[in-house]
Amino acid sequence: MPEPFLCTKQAARRLHLSPATLERMRVRGDGPPFLRVSQTRIVYDCEMLDAWARSRRCTSTSERAA
């Protein structure tokens, strides 16, 4: 059974992003939703990652990202 939560490195790999890019998006508030399970531990719910990625679907390169 697959893990329901991913660390930053695993989530970045799933989204085809670098971990640093995902971290910057988290700081800016324009990345996928995450859970802070402790002061230093951030995880991403796989379903939320997939929903966030689907919400950024475009039909043209001239469309602005959400």
Backbone bond lengths (Angstrom), bond angles and torsions (degrees), N, CA, C in turn:
res aa  C-N    CA-C-N  psi(-1)  N-CA   C-N-CA  omega(-1)  CA-C   N-CA-C  phi
1 M - - - 1.453 - - 1.542 108.73 -
2 P 1.323 117.89 128.47 1.467 120.44 -178.03 1.536 111.72 -68.68
3 E 1.320 114.49 153.37 1.464 121.08 178.07 1.532 109.49 -68.28
4 P 1.345 118.11 135.79 1.464 119.67 178.87 1.531 112.66 -79.11
5 F 1.341 116.91 -18.53 1.461 120.99 -178.33 1.521 110.33 -123.90
6 L 1.330 115.10 144.46 1.462 121.61 -179.15 1.515 110.10 -123.74
7 C 1.329 116.85 145.31 1.463 120.80 172.45 1.536 107.89 -74.47
8 T 1.311 117.09 173.42 1.466 121.63 -177.18 1.525 111.56 -57.22
9 K 1.316 116.70 -44.84 1.469 120.48 -178.37 1.529 110.91 -62.69
10 Q 1.319 117.59 -43.50 1.460 121.27 179.51 1.536 111.24 -67.91
11 A 1.334 116.46 -41.30 1.465 120.56 179.23 1.523 110.66 -64.12
12 A 1.323 116.49 -41.54 1.463 120.34 178.61 1.528 110.18 -61.85
13 R 1.307 116.75 -42.74 1.469 120.90 178.38 1.532 110.09 -61.69
14 R 1.317 117.41 -41.38 1.475 121.77 -179.62 1.531 111.00 -63.12
15 L 1.345 116.79 -35.03 1.468 121.72 -178.87 1.526 112.80 -92.40
16 H 1.324 117.35 0.43 1.467 122.73 -177.63 1.525 111.30 60.82
17 L 1.339 115.18 41.87 1.460 122.90 176.13 1.520 108.54 -121.85
18 S 1.318 116.96 164.50 1.460 119.30 172.30 1.528 107.99 -82.05
19 P 1.317 117.35 153.12 1.467 119.38 175.70 1.530 112.16 -56.86
20 A 1.330 117.01 -37.40 1.471 120.66 179.69 1.528 110.90 -63.44
21 T 1.321 117.60 -40.49 1.464 120.84 177.85 1.520 110.20 -63.47
22 L 1.318 117.31 -44.27 1.463 120.67 179.14 1.527 110.77 -63.42
23 E 1.327 117.53 -38.57 1.469 121.15 177.27 1.528 110.98 -64.48
24 R 1.333 117.61 -43.33 1.470 120.77 178.39 1.528 110.45 -62.74
25 M 1.310 116.83 -41.00 1.470 120.63 178.77 1.530 110.04 -63.26
26 R 1.318 116.45 -37.31 1.467 120.47 178.95 1.523 110.47 -65.22
27 V 1.324 117.59 -41.74 1.468 121.81 179.09 1.529 110.77 -65.32
28 R 1.333 116.76 -42.08 1.464 121.16 -179.32 1.518 112.55 -74.78
29 G 1.328 116.96 -21.45 1.458 120.72 -179.38 1.515 113.97 86.59
30 D 1.330 117.93 14.38 1.465 119.49 -179.66 1.529 112.72 -111.03
31 G 1.308 116.46 14.36 1.460 121.15 178.40 1.513 111.64 -98.87
32 P 1.311 115.44 -172.78 1.463 119.40 179.30 1.522 111.23 -69.46
33 P 1.332 117.68 154.73 1.468 120.89 177.36 1.527 110.09 -61.99
34 F 1.319 115.35 147.85 1.468 120.31 -179.54 1.517 109.33 -137.38
35 L 1.315 115.57 167.74 1.459 121.56 177.23 1.523 108.19 -119.00
36 R 1.311 115.77 132.78 1.467 120.67 175.29 1.526 105.65 -98.81
37 V 1.325 116.44 106.44 1.460 120.49 -176.09 1.526 112.36 -91.51
38 S 1.320 116.90 -13.28 1.464 122.53 172.09 1.520 106.98 -159.02
39 Q 1.302 116.94 -178.82 1.471 120.61 -178.45 1.527 112.13 -58.65
40 T 1.322 116.70 -32.38 1.464 120.16 -175.66 1.528 114.01 -117.43
41 R 1.305 118.65 -2.76 1.471 121.64 -174.44 1.523 110.83 -109.29
42 I 1.337 114.73 118.35 1.462 123.27 177.20 1.520 107.29 -114.10
43 V 1.328 117.12 134.36 1.459 121.06 174.62 1.521 109.13 -132.59
44 Y 1.309 114.83 159.66 1.457 122.58 179.04 1.516 109.01 -120.79
45 D 1.318 116.47 133.58 1.455 122.81 175.84 1.534 107.53 -78.46
46 C 1.320 117.43 127.32 1.468 121.72 -177.18 1.531 112.46 -56.39
47 E 1.324 116.96 -41.84 1.468 120.11 179.87 1.524 111.22 -64.38
48 M 1.339 116.45 -39.12 1.466 120.19 179.07 1.531 110.63 -68.63
49 L 1.326 117.33 -37.48 1.467 120.56 176.77 1.521 110.47 -61.00
50 D 1.328 115.55 -46.97 1.461 119.63 -178.62 1.528 111.42 -64.54
51 A 1.332 116.96 -40.96 1.470 120.47 178.68 1.523 110.63 -64.72
52 W 1.329 117.14 -41.47 1.465 120.88 178.74 1.535 109.82 -62.51
53 A 1.327 116.76 -44.89 1.466 120.13 -179.98 1.532 110.36 -61.99
54 R 1.333 117.35 -43.49 1.467 120.42 178.79 1.534 111.64 -63.67
55 S 1.330 117.19 -32.79 1.466 120.34 -178.86 1.526 112.11 -68.95
56 R 1.309 117.28 -15.57 1.465 122.07 -179.06 1.531 111.86 -97.09
57 R 1.317 116.77 12.07 1.464 122.24 -179.45 1.528 109.89 -62.96
58 C 1.308 116.50 135.82 1.467 122.82 179.00 1.523 108.86 -127.19
59 T 1.319 115.67 159.57 1.458 120.43 176.48 1.524 111.66 -113.78
60 S 1.334 116.66 -4.06 1.452 121.39 -179.21 1.519 109.36 -150.43
61 T 1.321 117.54 147.41 1.464 119.83 178.02 1.529 112.08 -70.80
62 S 1.324 117.13 -14.38 1.462 119.65 178.76 1.534 112.10 -84.03
63 E 1.330 117.28 -9.16 1.471 120.15 176.93 1.526 109.57 -71.94
64 R 1.323 115.83 142.97 1.451 120.20 175.74 1.518 108.91 -83.27
65 A 1.324 115.01 141.95 1.469 120.11 178.13 1.529 108.99 -67.35
66 A 1.319 115.44 149.09 1.472 120.60 -179.81 1.515 111.06 -63.89
